[in-house]
């Protein structure tokens, strides 16, 4: 694993938690200011915070994604790889360029 990916995997959970907590606290404070009952405001804040956490986690996961497509016109073959080694990425790049079936999708 490269130093960039190590830093990314250490920073991603911190950024996710910080952003989710910030949005949750802000939402809770705003709802309580309008007289919303405490438990309802907390439930809304937690659900919004979890949604933000999921969004940030998804955004960080895009950095590890490699997508290979068939170069043939009209072919929908794609290979989506996450955290693959250089040899595996090269192998799937070659498979995408010379695959026998021109209508499939592979996800790993």
N, C-alpha and C positions, 0 to 999 in steps of 0.2 A: 504494500500500500504506500502511495506517495505521501509526502509530508502535507501536501495540500488536502488530500482526502482525509488524512488523520485529523487535521485541524477542522475540516468541514464536519466530520462526524462528532467532534467534541463541541463545536460551536452550535450546530443545528439544534440539539435539545435545549440548550440555554436560550437561544433566540426564540424557539417555540414556546417555552415556558414563560419567558418574559413578556412576549407579545400577548399570549393568552391571558396571563394574569392582569396585564395592563388594561386590556379591553374588558375583562370581567369586572374589575374594580370600577372602571369608568361607567360601565353600563349599570351596575348596581347602584352607584351613587346617583346617576341620573334618574333611575326609576324610583328610588326612595324619595327623591326631591318632589316627585309628582304624587306622593302618597300611596304608592303601590305597596301592598302588604310585603313584609320582609321576606317570607318564604317564597313568594311568587317572584320577587325581584331577584333573589338568590338563584332560583331555578332558571330564570331567563339569563342571568349573567353567566352561570356555569355552562349552559347550552351554547351560548354565543362564544364563550371562551374555548370550549372544546371544538367548535367549528373553526375558529381561527387557528387553533393548534393543528388541526388536520390540514388546513390550507397551507400553513407554513411548512409542515412536514412534507406535503406533496411537492411544494416548490423546491425544497432542498433535494428531494429524491430525483428531480429532473436533471440535476447536475451529474448523476451517476448513470443516466440512461443513454444507451447507444441504440440507434435505429438504423437498420439496413434494409434497403428496398431493392426490388428487382429493377434493372434499368430498361427492361422491355416496355414498350408503350402499351398502356392498358392493363398491365399486370398489377395485381394488388398484393403480391407477396411482400411481407415485411417481417423482420425479426427484431424484437425488442429485447435488449440485454441490459441487465443491471449488474454492476460489480463483476464484470467478466475480466479474465486475464487477457493479456495482449494476444496470446495464441488463440484463445477462444473467439475473441473479436475478429481476428483475421480469418478464422475458419468460417464464421457466419457471414462475413463479407463475401467470401468466395462462394458460399452456398447461395446467397441472395443473387449473385451475378450469374450463376449457372445452375439453377434448380430446374427439375423436370416438370413440376406442376406449377402452372402460371395462375393459380386462383386461390392460394392458401395464405394463412397468417400464422405465425408461430410466436408465442410469448413465453419468455422464461423469466 
